[in-house]
């Protein structure tokens, strides 16, 4: 089966999400959910936690480390996501969750994670083959939400299902000449600059997605943060006086009031519509912007040579468990 | 725990220690109220001034949830609300800044958590503090490390990274640069860096040439992590990206996290003096 182009994978995002939301896993009880994963496989957990932490009856905690928090135990549900199934940190988190006696569900297309789960009798929800991990996000968000519905900590799928059609319409807009023009304008505004993406509240994971997509697709240094952390004054100061080589990108409410005189500023949305819909739209804009930045630089968005170099070095890692 | 801005370093530090210790202590860095809060949940608000609007909103919401509210503040509207409603108020001394009050906030937070049945932070601090005091003394007696790092970071925009379970240290560096140096700075965490950011940093894009990666190497006790960071450094160097690596030799992670914060203050004060020689700064 041929690997889909990045464009095709971006196009498929709302369809993947809709399909995945149709999954109905068995019910289970838990007193907390760990959303374990790294990189492209972690963003779905961050988005789900951002959207629903304020409604969930149990804590939703994202984990990006070699182990899970020491307080996790038998009543904790660990959703372990690794597209390849071979991410070192994620495999260690799996082992850590297993040791703590957590209930475990893996989202993966295969690899060691699938083998370990099957060996240990934990549920594996398979992801489709031949995708870039970071573009399997539609499936990962949908499956994670279905699991949260199933464990009764929050009913989230209905809200997401309600906006999927609109998101598909927005996808079609992004791929129209008008949408293309909007994406072009944003990319031009950031041209030659380091994008600094700011968001508030649940939009922070969307800002993080923007940053990582620009890092990986466009091969650009980029940063993200929250308005509360990077207080408005400091943003204004640097944007106006110090750093004409940075472009401020704002997502969500408060954005319009921040750094109004910044030399380079892109407003993605102003947080006036349905939160979930706005977040998904903003996420898609970021994906398309990062693609266009790569195209304008004449580089291949799929290629991630430094990560491959790193993985090659890591393949020489001694087995510390046996040492 | 709820805190924003420079004060959030104390809550993040407590969350870091709890992550490693087995007590479930959550930090909401942007003031969002989790849905799972219930009647009787202990909620801690830390605001040095007591007038941070976001945290006053948090206070109102916590009262609606009928949480047991504990406030750590020097006064302001938050203290008035606590007095009026009979909440637990711990008063911070006056004449600090939000930045310089972080040390005392960490100590008070440790005592509060102990009184709530979670002594982990006090225990960790009691073991760590002699080393931290010695580290500070050595930096003050011999400023060569501070000078060397300051020389390297002068006129640069730093992006500071630490392992995710000591991320309060990286955050303190970012906030210390904001306050004392007056240049933008950023922070992030490892090993997530290796899964996306490294691609941007490894590209020769010239607009990022004024930036400097700073890696705070606090011993993690996880050999796979240490090996991964060494490999990450090699990839960055192979791609001609400047990286400033700062080693902390302390085997105690809590001590090393605090030592990294002390160094952040020393370096940012030094750089602040260089940028604004007439500025009156506080001794870190």
Interface residues (C-beta under 8 A of the other chain):
Chain A: X32 X38 X39 X40 X42 X52 X53 X54 X55 X56 X57 X58 X59 X61 X64 X65 X66 X67 X69 X70 X71 X87 X88 X89 X92 X134 X154 X192 X193 X194 X196 X200 X201 X202 X204 X211 X212 X214 X215 X216 X218 X219 X220 X221 X222 X223 X225 X226 X228 X229 X231 X234 X237 X238 X242 X243 X245 X246 X304 X305 X306 X307 X309 X310 X313 X314 X317 X318 X320 X323
Chain B: X4 X5 X8 X18 X19 X20 X21 X22 X23 X24 X26 X29 X30 X31 X32 X33 X34 X35 X36 X54 X157 X159 X163 X164 X165 X178 X182 X183 X184 X186 X188 X189 X191 X192 X194 X195 X196 X197 X198 X199 X200 X201 X202 X203 X205 X207 X208 X210 X211 X222 X223 X224 X225 X227 X228 X231 X232 X234 X235 X238 X239
